[in-house]
Amino acid sequence: MSFDMWAYHPESHHTPGMILIGYTAVASDGEIGTVHEDIEEPGSTYVVVDTDPWTFDGPVLLPAGTIKRVDRHDKTILVNRTRDEIRHAPAYDPKQHYDNSRYRDRLADYYRPFYT
């Protein structure tokens, strides 16, 4: 079975229909921001995180496959990438990239080597 970048891992504790807006996003080496959008569509599930402006240049789009665990109690999502790895992903601009399959393909191409 191949890795699906755009789906939650069964061990993530995410359940269909769960709303993650307002959850704190935490990379493997520290907090990155707050979930602003939570999109759950067949073949394209992801969150958009409003990031710390001192660390990132703007919001980041994280495919569901990058989310290691959802903690309902602490209202956090744990992302299995470092802040630097997230920072170096293709930049997200909602005006250009919202609902843009080419952008999502570039993002998947960036993250996929971390999981193969």
N, C-alpha and C positions, 0 to 999 in steps of 0.2 A: 504494500500500500504506500502511495506517495504522500508526501507532506502537502497539506492544503493550507496555503498562506491565508486564505480568506475564510477560514472556519475556526471556531474555538476547539481546543483540544478537550477531549472528554474529562481529563484530570484538572481542567481549569476551574471547575465548580460553577461555570456559567450555565444558566438554564435558558432555553429559548423564551424570548419575551422579557427577560430581565433588563431593566433600564439602568444604565451605568452613568448617566449624566449626573455631574456633581461629585463623582468618585475621584479620589486622588490617584494619579498615575505615578508609579514608582519604578524607576529603572533598577537594574541590579546594583547600581552604585549611588542611588539617591533619587529624590523626588524630581519629577519633571513638570508637573502641572495638574490641571483639573480637566476631567472629561467634559467637553462642551457639546459634542454630538455623539450619538450612538446609533449607527446604521446597521441594521440586521436584514440583509437581503440574500437570497440564494446565490451563492458564488461570489459575494462581495460584502462581507461583514467586516466592519472596522469601527474604530473610535477616532474622533478628532480631539486632540488635547490642546487646551490653551496653556501655553508654556510660560515658564519664568522668563521675563524679558531680559534679565541679566545673563541668562545662559543660552537661550535660543532666540532665533530671529523672528519667530512667529509660531503659529500653530503647527502641530505635526499630526499626520495621519498615521495611525498604527493599525496594520492588518490584525484581525482577530488571532491569527496564528502566532503573533509575537507576545500574546498575553498568556503568561504562565499560570496565573491564579487570580481569581476574583474573590476578595474577602468581603462578604456582606457585612460582617460585624464592624470592621474598621472602615468600611466604604473605600476600599483601595483596590486598584488593579496592579498586579505585579507583572512588569514587562521583563522578559528574559533577554534584554539587551542593555548595554551600558548607555549612559547619557551621550558619550561621544559617538557611539554607533548610531544612535537615533539622530543626533545632530548632523551627521554626515549623509543621512538618507536624502533622496531627492526632496527638495523644498516643497512644501504644500502652500498653495495660494488658492483659497476657496473660489476666487473669481475666475481662475483659469482651470483649476483641477477638479472642481466639484462635478461628479458624474462623468469624469473623463477616463475612459478605459485605457488609453495610452499611458496616462500618468500612473494608474494603478499597476499596469504591466511593468513600468520602470521601477516602481516601488517594490513589487514582488521580485524582480530581478536583483535588486539591491539586497533584500533580506534573505532570499532563498539560499545562498551559499552558507549562511550561518546555521542552517538546519539540514544540510545534506552531508 
